[in-house]
Amino acid sequence: MGGSRQALRRVVHAERIDHEAHGAAWRARWHEETPDQRPDGAPGATPSGPDSAPGTS
C-alpha cells in the first residue's frame, strides 16, 4: 500500500509540474500579445475611458 501511495504522489507531482509549466507559458504568450490580439473580454482588449477617445493624445 505504501508503494501505491508513493507512486500516486509521483504522478500527481509530475502532473502539477506539467500544468504549472503550461500555465506559465500561456501567461508569457498573453503578455507578449498586443491588446488588439487578445480575445474579447480580456483585460486591455479594447481601450475605454476618456484617454482613449480619438484625437485626445
C-alpha distances in whole Angstrom, upper triangle without the diagonal:
4,5,5,6,9,10,11,13,14,16,17,18,20,21,23,25,26,27,29,30,32,33,35,36,38,39,41,42,43,45,47,48,52,52,54,51,48,47,49,48,47,48,51,51,55,57,59,61,64,64,63,66,68,71,69,68
4,5,5,6,9,10,11,12,14,15,16,19,20,21,23,25,26,27,29,30,31,33,35,36,37,39,41,42,43,45,47,50,51,53,50,47,47,49,47,46,47,50,50,54,56,58,60,63,62,61,65,67,69,68,67
4,5,5,6,9,10,11,12,14,15,17,18,20,21,23,24,26,27,29,30,32,33,35,36,38,39,41,42,44,46,49,50,51,48,46,45,48,47,45,46,49,50,53,55,57,59,63,62,61,64,66,68,67,66
4,5,5,6,9,10,11,12,14,15,16,18,20,21,22,24,26,27,28,30,32,33,35,36,38,39,41,42,44,47,48,49,46,44,43,45,44,43,44,47,47,51,53,55,57,61,60,59,62,64,66,65,64
4,5,5,6,9,10,11,12,14,15,16,18,20,21,22,24,26,27,28,30,31,33,34,36,37,39,41,42,46,46,48,45,42,42,44,42,41,42,45,45,49,51,53,55,58,58,57,60,62,64,63,62
4,5,5,6,9,10,10,12,14,15,17,18,20,21,23,24,26,27,29,30,31,33,35,36,37,39,41,44,45,47,44,42,41,44,42,40,42,44,45,49,50,52,54,58,57,56,59,61,64,62,61
4,5,5,6,9,10,11,12,14,16,17,18,20,21,23,24,26,27,29,30,32,33,35,36,38,40,43,44,45,42,40,40,42,41,39,41,43,44,47,50,52,54,57,56,55,58,60,63,62,60
4,5,5,6,8,10,11,12,14,15,16,18,20,21,22,24,26,27,28,30,32,33,35,36,38,41,42,43,40,38,37,39,38,37,38,41,41,45,47,49,51,55,54,53,56,58,60,59,58
4,5,5,6,9,10,10,12,14,15,16,18,20,21,22,24,26,27,28,30,31,33,35,36,40,40,42,39,37,36,39,37,35,37,39,40,44,45,47,50,53,52,51,54,56,59,57,56
4,5,5,6,9,10,11,12,14,15,17,18,20,21,23,24,26,27,29,30,32,33,35,39,39,41,38,36,36,38,38,35,37,39,40,43,45,47,50,53,52,51,54,56,58,57,56
4,5,5,6,9,10,11,12,14,15,16,18,20,21,23,24,26,27,29,30,32,33,37,38,39,36,34,33,36,35,33,35,37,38,41,44,46,48,52,50,49,52,54,57,56,54
4,5,5,6,9,10,10,12,14,15,16,18,20,21,22,24,26,27,28,30,32,35,36,37,34,32,31,34,33,31,32,35,35,39,41,43,45,49,48,47,50,52,54,53,52
4,5,5,6,9,10,11,12,14,15,16,18,20,21,23,24,26,27,29,31,34,35,37,34,31,31,34,33,31,32,34,35,39,40,42,45,48,47,46,49,51,53,52,51
4,5,5,6,9,10,11,12,14,15,17,18,20,21,23,24,26,27,29,33,34,35,32,30,30,33,32,30,31,34,34,38,40,42,45,48,47,45,49,50,53,52,50
4,5,5,6,9,10,11,12,14,15,16,18,20,21,22,24,26,27,31,31,33,30,28,27,30,29,27,29,31,32,35,37,40,42,46,45,43,46,48,51,50,48
4,5,5,6,9,10,10,12,14,15,16,18,20,21,22,24,26,29,30,32,29,26,26,29,28,26,27,29,30,34,35,38,40,43,42,41,44,46,49,47,46
4,5,5,6,9,10,10,12,14,15,16,18,20,21,23,25,28,29,31,28,26,26,29,29,26,27,29,30,33,35,38,40,43,42,41,44,46,48,47,45
4,6,5,6,9,10,11,12,14,15,17,18,20,21,23,27,28,29,26,24,24,27,27,24,26,28,28,32,34,37,39,43,41,40,43,44,47,46,44
4,5,5,6,9,10,11,12,14,15,16,18,20,21,25,25,27,24,22,22,24,24,21,23,25,26,29,31,34,36,40,39,37,40,42,44,44,42
4,5,5,6,9,10,10,12,14,15,16,18,20,24,24,26,24,21,22,24,24,21,22,24,25,28,30,32,35,38,37,35,39,40,43,42,40
4,5,5,6,9,10,11,12,14,15,17,19,22,23,25,23,21,22,25,24,21,22,24,25,28,30,33,35,38,37,35,39,40,42,41,40
4,6,5,6,9,10,11,12,14,16,17,20,21,23,20,18,19,22,22,19,20,22,22,26,28,31,34,37,35,34,37,38,41,40,38
4,5,5,6,9,10,10,12,14,16,19,19,21,19,16,17,20,19,16,17,19,20,24,26,28,31,34,33,31,34,36,38,37,36
4,5,5,6,9,10,11,12,15,18,19,21,19,17,18,21,20,17,18,19,20,24,25,28,30,33,32,30,34,35,38,36,35
4,5,5,6,9,10,11,13,16,18,20,17,15,17,20,20,17,18,19,20,23,25,28,31,34,32,30,34,34,37,36,34
4,5,5,6,9,10,11,14,15,17,14,12,13,16,17,14,15,16,16,20,22,25,28,31,30,28,31,32,35,34,32
4,5,5,6,9,10,13,14,16,14,12,13,16,16,12,13,14,15,19,20,23,26,29,27,25,29,30,33,32,30
4,5,5,6,9,12,14,16,14,13,15,18,18,15,15,15,16,20,21,24,27,29,27,26,29,30,32,31,29
4,5,5,6,10,12,14,11,10,13,16,17,13,14,15,15,18,20,23,26,29,27,25,28,29,31,31,29
4,5,5,8,9,11,9,7,10,13,13,10,10,11,11,15,17,20,23,26,24,22,25,26,28,28,26
4,6,8,9,12,11,9,12,15,15,11,11,11,12,15,16,19,22,24,22,21,24,25,27,26,24
4,7,9,12,10,10,13,16,17,14,13,12,13,16,17,21,23,26,23,21,25,25,27,26,24
4,6,8,6,7,10,13,14,11,12,10,10,13,15,18,21,24,21,19,22,22,25,25,23
4,6,5,7,11,13,14,11,11,9,9,11,12,16,18,21,18,16,19,19,21,21,19
4,5,5,9,10,11,8,8,5,5,7,8,12,15,18,16,13,16,17,19,19,18
4,6,8,9,11,10,11,8,6,7,9,13,16,19,17,14,16,16,19,19,19
4,7,9,11,10,11,10,8,10,13,16,20,22,20,17,20,20,23,23,22
4,6,8,6,8,8,6,9,12,15,19,22,20,17,20,21,24,24,23
4,6,6,9,10,7,10,13,16,19,23,22,19,21,22,26,26,25
4,6,9,9,6,8,12,13,17,20,20,17,19,21,24,24,24
4,6,8,6,8,11,12,16,19,19,17,19,21,25,24,24
4,6,5,8,11,13,16,20,19,17,20,22,25,24,24
4,5,8,9,11,13,17,16,15,18,20,23,22,21
4,6,6,9,12,15,14,12,15,17,20,19,18
4,7,10,13,16,15,12,15,17,20,19,19
4,6,10,13,12,9,12,13,17,16,17
4,7,10,9,6,9,11,14,13,13
4,7,7,6,8,11,14,13,14
4,6,6,7,11,13,11,13
4,6,6,10,11,8,10
4,6,8,9,6,7
4,6,9,7,8
4,6,6,8
4,6,8
4,6
4
